[in-house]
Amino acid sequence: MNSRFEFRNEIDEVGLRKIDGVIGYLNNLNIGVQIWYHPPLPTIDLAMEYWSGMPGTHCKNLFFRNHKGNKHYLVIFECSKNLDIHTLEKKLQQGKLSFASPQRMHKYLGVEPGSVTPFGLINDREHHVFLFIDSCLTKVDEISFHPNDNRASVVVKREDFFRFLDNRGNKYSLIEV
């Protein structure tokens, strides 16, 4: 496995500002983090090579909008699971869903495609985004996400992740994926 910090010097100023912003936010909540830097990992398939040896449960984070475009949802589940959008629509009972555009990702989460993460909620000052979280994640010890840039991954304790969500104030619901 590569050094945890080997790729940090390859991240531009904007990316480092996003990563450091998340780390600072978590530190202010007294949430300990472990961080790994790596090449851009916009997909789970690419990430698996670099996540080898990293602790924690790794997640997929999908950002959706409703048909009218006035509601947005972040769906979080364990990375080895697959999710059919039609099954998800029935399960969530929020009407027809589609993936949110890059513009909406930036507006509500402050992230680019391939970097979607619940840590983007630090940019959702109006608490617009509703989360649906796979209930299996309530049973893991540690959980990992990108810190608003897909050139790093952070690991936090599960209870600290839910404390982060409670601090942010965005509403969430547990679902079975």
Sequence and secondary structure as in RCSB ss.txt:
>XXXX:A:sequence
MNSRFEFRNEIDEVGLRKIDGVIGYLNNLNIGVQIWYHPPLPTIDLAMEYWSGMPGTHCKNLFFRNHKGNKHYLV
IFECSKNLDIHTLEKKLQQGKLSFASPQRMHKYLGVEPGSVTPFGLINDREHHVFLFIDSCLTKVDEISFHPNDN
RASVVVKREDFFRFLDNRGNKYSLIEV
>XXXX:A:secstr
   TTTTGGGS HHHHHHHHHHHHHHHHTT   EEEE S   SHHHHHHHHTT  SEEEEEEEEEETTSS EEEE
EEETT    HHHHHHHHTSSSEEE  HHHHHHHHS  TT   GGGGGG TT  EEEEEEGGGGG SEEEE SSST
TEEEEEEHHHHHHHHHHHT  EEEE  
